Amino acid sequence: MKNCFEVDFVVLWVDGSDPEFVSVRNAWAARLGRGVPAGARFVQSDELRYVLRGVDRFLPWVTRVVLVTNGQRPAWLNSCHPRLKILTHREFLPTDALPTFNSCAIAAGLMRWQGLAEHFLLANDDTFIFRPLPRSYFFPRETCAVNYFSCYPDKDYACSEYGRQLLLLRRRLQNKFPNTDFPLEPHHNISGYVRSACLTARSLFEAEFSATECSHFRQTDNCNCYLFAGVSAVLGKAVWRPTRKSRWFGSDGMVWELWQDYAREIQKYRPRLVCLNDSDRSSMQDRERLNNYLQRTFPWKSSFEI
């Protein structure tokens, strides 16, 4: 395998505490008859700073960071960094899809951005790198990514909106590729993709992805990156691999809610990748605890900060 191919680290970010953003979001929610949405997914706890600190130290082989925003920029960000591209939604989404408050829509449109590297990692601002990772963790071969997935055999997916979305997406994949097995739940963390395979997925499900792009808010029938992963595997440009949970050898990507005792669990399992998920159940005290924990865990300053 060549070790010199370029890899973009793409991270989706929004400052949901910005009063102007809140006003626009609420106005669009009312316009579409959705009511005022819960704001937990948009609360700003400065997580992006620590995501980039992890990238800077633990993924030195990343060629460029692509920060995807609605036009906002963190005050502390070094916007002139030579390895940083600030990409706004208007650069790749149709005009009638803007403004968007839907991460599924953003991911759907992102694949058509001509500047995206053939190999890229996709992250949210609540996904953190805790330990060094080689390029081969995400790309075992230059033409192939790893689709990490989680196994929950007793989970009732029909009882949650996200679970129903996954069930629908798997049916779409199975209808297109009969007699092919698709693990149901991709891990909720940083994942690697090969862009050419994602473009094939877009062409196979063009109507579904186009409808997703125009969903200003997330809906159960939206496409997400599970379709990209599934088609990539069928094309031979990805392999399915389960995440591990091991105290002694470290674990793959793991997820905790902010109200859980994640500090103890992280110390126990030593995960490489961690998602610390905010939700409507999280309190402001939980978010303050998160910020203090991140400051202790990532105390250094990255090159992406002023």
N, C-alpha and C positions, 0 to 999 in steps of 0.2 A: 504494500500500500504506500502510495506517496504520502508524505507527511507535510506537504507544503500547500495543500489546497486551501482556499480562503473560506472562512466561516464567519457569517454575520451572527451577532447576538442581538435578537430583536426583542424589545421589551415594550409592552403596552402600558401607558401611564396616563393618569388624569388627576388633576388637583380638584377633588370633589368638595373641598372646603372653600373654594373660590366663590364668593357671593354671586358673581355674574354667571358662573357655570350653573349654580343651583337655581337661579332665576330662569335661565333658558331651559334647563332640564324640566323644571316643574311646569313651565308654560307648554312645552311639547307634550308632557304627560297629560295635561288637561285637554290640550287640543285633540289628542288621540283617544280621549275618553278612558284613560288608564288610572286616573287619580294620581295623587302625589306619591311617587315611588319611595320605598324605604331607602334611606341614604347610606346604609352601612357599607355597601360595596364601593362607595365613593369617598369615604372618610379619609382624610390625608393624615398619615402618621409618619411621613418622611421615610417610608420604607425604601424608596428608590435609591436613596443615598447608600444604603447597606447592600442592596442588590449589586450596585456597581462596584462597591468595595470588594465583594466576593469575586466578581468577574476579573477585576484588575489583578488580584492576588492569585486566584486559584484556576483561572482559565487564561493563561498568558498566550495561548495559541489562537485565541479569538482575534480575527482581523479587524473587526469594526463593530461598534455598538450602534444599533439603529433604534433610536428612541421615538416611538410612535405616539403622537399626541394630537389633540384638537387645536394646537397652536400655543398651548401653555408651555412654560419652561420653569423649572425650579430655580429659585434665586441663586442657589449655591452652585449651579451647574456651569462648568467651563464649556460654553457653547462653541468655542474655537478649537477644541481638542481635535487633533488631526485624525483620530480614530473614532470620531463621533459623527453620526448623521441624525439630525432631527427631521423626522418625516411626519408631515401633517396629513390628516385624513383627506383633505381636499386634493392631495397629490395622487391618490389612487382610488378613491370612491366616487361614484357618480354624484353629480350635483344634487339630484333629488333624494339622495340617501343621507344628506347632511342637514342638520347635525346628527351625529349618531351617539348613542349611549349604550351600545351593544357590542361587546367584545367579539361575539360570533361574527357580526357584520364586518368588523375591522379585520379579523383573520381571513374572512372570505375574500375581501378585496385586496388584501396585502399581496397575495400570490401573483396578482397581475402587475404589480409594480416592477418596472423594467430594471430598476437598480438593485433588486434583491439578489444576493449571491446564490449560486446553485446549492450550496450547503448552508443551512442556517439553523440556529436554535431559537425557539419561541418561548418567551417567558412573560409572566405577569409581574407586577411590582410587589407581590407577596410571596415570590419564590426566590429562595436564597441558596447560594453555594457555600457550604460549610467546610469542605475539604478539597484538596487538589484533585482534579479529574483530567485524564488524558483525552485527547480528541477521539480515541477509539471507543470511549465509553458511549459516545453518541453516534459515531460513524466507524463501525468495525472494518469497513472497506470504503474506498472513495466513492463508490456508486451505491452505497447502502447505509441506511440509518437504522437505529434500534427503536422499535415501538415498545416501550416499557408499559406493562399493564398490571393492575392490582387484582387479586383474587378474593372475592367475597361470596362464597357459594350460597350462603344463607340470606343474602341481602334481598329485600323486596324492592326492586327497582321501580315498580309501578306506583309506589306510594310517594314519590317525590318528582318535582318537575324535571330536574336534571336526569333522574333515572328514566323517566318516560322519554326524554329526548334521546338518550342512549339506545333505548329499545327501538325507537323509530329509525334511528340511523343504522342500526344493525340490520333491520328489515330491509332498508334501502340497499345496503351492501349485498345482502343475501339474494335479493331479487335480481341484482345486476350480475352477481357471481354465485350461481347456485352450487350447492355442495362444497362451499368454502367455509371454513370455520373462522370466526372473528371473535377473539376475546372481548368481553363486553365492556370492560371499564379501563380506558387508558389512564395511566397514572396522572394525577393532578399536579403536574410539576413541569420543569423545564424539559423540553423535548427537541429532538433533532429531526430535520426534514430535508429531503432532496427536492428542490423547487420544480424540476421537470416532471417529477411524479405528481406533485401537487397540481400542476397545470393540467395534467391528464385527468385527475380527479375532478377538476373544475369543468372540463369539457364533458365528462360523463354525467355529471350532475349539474349542468349549467343552469337549468331552470330553478333548481333548489337553492343553489348558491346565489343566484341573482335576486331571488326573493329574500334571502337572508340579508344581503347587502342593504336592502331597502327597509328592513325592520329597524326602526329607530331604537326600539327597546327589545330586549331578549324575549323570544317566544319559544314554546316547546318544539315547534316544527322547524326551527332554525337548524342549519348545518353547523357543525363545529369541526375541530381538527381530527376527530375520530374518522371522518370520511377520508381525509388526506392520508392518515395512517393506514387505513384499511386498503385503499387502492394502491398505496406504495408497496404494501406487502404482496398483493396479487401480482404486481409488476416485477417483483424481485428486487425492489429498491428499498426494502425495509424488512426486518425480521422481528417477530414478536418475542419478547423476553419478559418473564415475570420479575417484579421487584422483589428484593430480598429483605428479610427482617432478621438481623443477626446481631447479637450483642458483641460477639468476639471479633468478627471481621468487618463490622460496619454494615450499613444498609444502604439501599438505593433511596429514591425519593420517598419521603414520608410527609403526611399532612396532619396538622393539628388545628383545632379551633382556638381562638384567643382565650377563651374561658377555661381551657384545659391546662394541665400542668406540663406544658411542653418542655420547659427547661430541664426537668428531671428526666423526661423521656429522651430528649436529645442527648443528654449526658450518658444515658444507658445504652442507646443504640448507635450512637455516633454516625448519623446519616450523612451522606454526601450532599444530598439535596433536601431542602425543607420548604414546605409551603405552610405559612402561618396565616390561616384563613380568617378574615373578618366576616361577620355575619350580623343579622339583626339581633342575635342573642348576646353579642359582645357589648360590654359596657364601656364607658369612657375610662374607667379604672383599668379595664383589660387592655385598652389601647395605650394608656400611659405605661403599664407594665411591659408591653411589647416594646415601646420605644426605649425604655431603660435597658431591657434585655439586649436589644440590637446594639446599643451603644457599648455595652460591655463585651459583646461577642465580636464586633467589628470595630475596634477602637482606632484603627489606622485611617488615614486620609487617602482617598484614591486619587489617581491622576485626573479623574473626571470632575473633581471639585476645584472651585476657585480657591 
